Amino acid sequence: MPLHVPPAPAPALRSVLTALGSPTAVHEARTPSLRTAQQDAVPDLPLPLHVLDAITPAGLASTRLVGWRFLIRCGDRAVAAAETRLTPDGWTFSHFFEGPYIASTERALRQAESVAQPCQARLLSVPGLYMLTLWLHGNSASDGITGHPDPTDLLVPLAPAPPGIAAHRPHRVAELLPVLTLRVTPAASPPLLGSPA
């Protein structure tokens, strides 16, 4: 299988397992499907979560790792996700959540298994557009923590995607970054009447 999922840091996995074993953490989570699960909840498919901080005029994207996201399975389906974050004391559990990105992530990962070239699965968040993508990084041997989107990497927008961007359609970074640049960069405001131009 050409799709590679990097191993999560052991402390990140331990923090999710501890949270899953804590009745308080599970009960306080806003995840009804996790609270009412009839089977054991198991963390699966850890994906490094990167945030797109900036796009340079040259088209290069500046990203940073902000956490690891685990799908939480009960039986044969994912019912929620858990996120961890890096603190000065190391990796720690952040929160559980559910919603459309759970099924959308699973669907995108299934699609990615048919990609011809080897790649590494990551998540890339574009906060300015409220957009999340599955990032298929060309260096499958990478640690999942470092690196930036290469022009030939693929980005698969997850549903719900912003208007005008098709969900679950793979885009080369070189093709999608210019579109994102136009969307994220605020347009110059027209001058007010009576004000100097």
Secondary structure, DSSP 8 states (H G I E B T S, - for coil): --EE-----HHHHHHHHHHHT-HHHHHHSS-HHHHT-SS-EEEEEEEEEEEEEEE-TTS-EEEEEEEEEEEEEETTEEEEEEEEEEETTEEEEEEEE-SHHHHHHHHHHHHHTT-SS-EEEEEEEEGGGTEEEEEEES-TTS-SSS----TT-EEEE-SS--TTS-TT--EEHHHHHHHHHHHHS-------TTS--
